[in-house]
Amino acid sequence: MEKICRGSKGHRGWCVEMPHRPPKPCAEPGCPRLTNGRYCEEHTARQRTTKVTLVCGPPGSGKTTYVLKRFQRSDLIVDFDGLFSALSGLPFRDKPPELFPFVFAAKEAVLNRLHKGSEVRHAWIIMGGAKREDRNEIVSKYGADLVVLEERAEECERRILESRGEEERDTMRPVIARWWREYRRSESASVGMPGQISGGFAP
């Protein structure tokens, strides 16, 4: 038996003994976890109404532009570069290494809160995501749709040169090249270049 009490400070309350309810199997078919609710913690998060979209691609591929053309007021945007700028007060690409642990912690805190469920209409997660296992982890955990912007390395470099200058282009060139070396396409991804995707996901 467990005792449940209700009352407030300075006022007489009440208590009642209720039978103890042992954990029961999660209602998700095939899930072996036990829970005191209908679903375990993982599958409770999956029952949320928030739509989650993971947007990946190399630097300069247009990930942020893709999201900003589609998001609505009160949508959640989880972007490492944006968080770094917000926490440091520095320009978009200026990232002192001393701040990395704090930015990573902030990003994980936001993602953990999202996993608990919310009333947010749509959450957008922006990341490089060259490695298939990194993308799959987010897709599986959050039930996310996946969009990968497969922009050519030359075009990514051209955009960075135009928007942030030659020094930044030269800095990001090996990062773009590494993205393409590590990239393996996911079967579930909507794939395309920003100019090819308008008003929705690429077929």
Order of alpha helices (4+ residues) and beta strands (2+ residues): beta-beta-beta-beta-alpha-beta-alpha-beta-alpha-alpha-beta-alpha-beta-alpha-alpha-beta
